[in-house]
Amino acid sequence: MDFTRITVDPNQMGGVPCIRGLRIPVATVLRMIAGGMENAEILADYPDLNEADIQEALLFAAAAITEEELPQVVHR
């Protein structure tokens, strides 16, 4: 599966996977979900995100823990 909404840039945020080149790490979104936040609350806190970003963050996390290497992402 290709992830078009997840980017990795070694010059941004230490190269951690982020949402669409924004300075919003995938891990931040996942922590909010794990903490019980609803999508609407996440979107209110991060208005640059949308529902598709949240969904792809979840899919990326699922793929990352089932693979020996990180999934393919868009490198910038």
Secondary structure as UniProt FT lines:
FT   STRAND          3..8
FT   TURN            10..11
FT   HELIX           13..15
FT   STRAND          18..19
FT   TURN            20..21
FT   HELIX           26..34
FT   TURN            35..36
FT   HELIX           39..45
FT   TURN            47..48
FT   HELIX           51..66
FT   STRAND          73..75
//
